[in-house]
Amino acid sequence: MKYYTDGFVDGSNPSAKGGGYTILDENNKMIRQDYVEKVGFTNNEGEILGIYNALLSCEVGDTISTDSMCCLSWVGNGKSKARPDLNNILRECRELREEKKVNLMWEGRDFNLAGIFNEEQNGVITAKEAR
């Protein structure tokens, strides 16, 4: 199975309200969408939460696609110098990826089903909509 992940913010980046992530499968079926109420929430946080939750949901050998090159690199390293506050979840992502032998790949925005879905929502997904 292939999963597509994308993060979003509510308003500006970083957000004064929060943001979240969307995960769709290769059949364009919603797997999960969540919203985090947090002042200072960034798109990168949403991207990493999407990857993390896709890793939790996927099976051995599945593929996860993201359009975030920096988050892809951070997961590969299991840490980020730019965002040390995310290092615990990045370490968990790396361990899950290795344990499940998941192919974590970059694809451009035009091919990211979750990103396309988020854009169709006009970038405004609220806590109520995400649940």
N, C-alpha and C positions, 0 to 999 in steps of 0.2 A: 504494500500500500504506500502511496505517496501522500504526504501531508504538506500543506502550505501554511506558513505562519506570517503574521504581520502585527506589528505594534502600532498603537495610536495614542495621541494625547487629546485631551479635552481643552481646546483652545490653543494657546501658544505652547512652544517647547522651550524650556520646561513649563509645565502646566501649573496654574494656580489652583486647579481643581482635582486633576487626576488623569487617568488614561487606562489603557489596557492592551489586550491582544485578541486576535481572532485566529482560529485554526479551522481550515477546511480540508476535506480529503480530495482525492483526485477526481471524485464524482461531483465536486462542488457542494458536498453535504457539510453542513455546519457540525463540527466536532465539539468545539467549545469556544465561547467568547466570555471574557470576564473584564470587569472594570474595577480599578483600584482607586479609591478616594485618597489622594495624597498630594499635598502641596509640594511642588517641585518635581513631580513625576515627569520622566523624560521618555521620548520615543524609544531610546535604547533600552530602557527598563522594560517597556512593553514588548520589544523584540525578543529580549532574553526570556521573559516570562512565557512568551509564545513558544519559543524553542524548548524550554524546560518542560512545559506541559505537554507538548507534542511528544517529547522523549518519554514522558511517563506513560502516555497512551499507546505508543507504537509497539510493534512486535519486532523480534529479531530480524534484521535485514531490511527493514523498511527504509524509506527515504523521506527526509524532511527538507523542504525548500524554503529559503529565506531570501529576501532582497537586501539584506544588511551585511555588507562586506565586513564592517568592523565587528559586529556581533559574531559573525562566523569565525573570525580570527580569534576573538576572545574565548569562545567555546573551545576552539582547537588548542589554545594555550592553557585553558582552565583558569585564566586570570586576566585582569586588565590593569595596566598602570594608570590609565585615564580614569577608571571607575573602580577603585579598590573596594568600594561599598558593595559591589556586585560579585566579589571574588568567591564567596561561599556558594552562591547559586551557579556560578560559572564552573567551579570545581565539580559540583554535582552533575551539571550538564555533560562535562567531559567524561566523567565516570559512567554515566548512563549510556552515552554514545558508544564508548568502548565496550561496555558490557553487552549491549544489544546489537553491536556491529551495525549501527545505523549510518547510512550515507547522508551526511549533512552537506547540502550543496547550495550554492548561490545561483539564482536565476534573476534576470532583470524584472523590473516592476511590471512590464507588460505581460509576463507569464505567471505572476504571483496571484493565484486565485483569491487568497485572503486579502491581499493588498487591493485588488480590484473591488472586492466586496466592500472594504472599508471606504474606498473612494466613492463608491456608489451611495454610501451613507452621508456623503458630503463632508466627511471628516468629523462628523458630530455623532458620536455614539455615547449615550449617557449611561449612568449606572443602571437606570431602569431598563433600558433597551438591552444591555449586555446580559442581564440575568434571564 
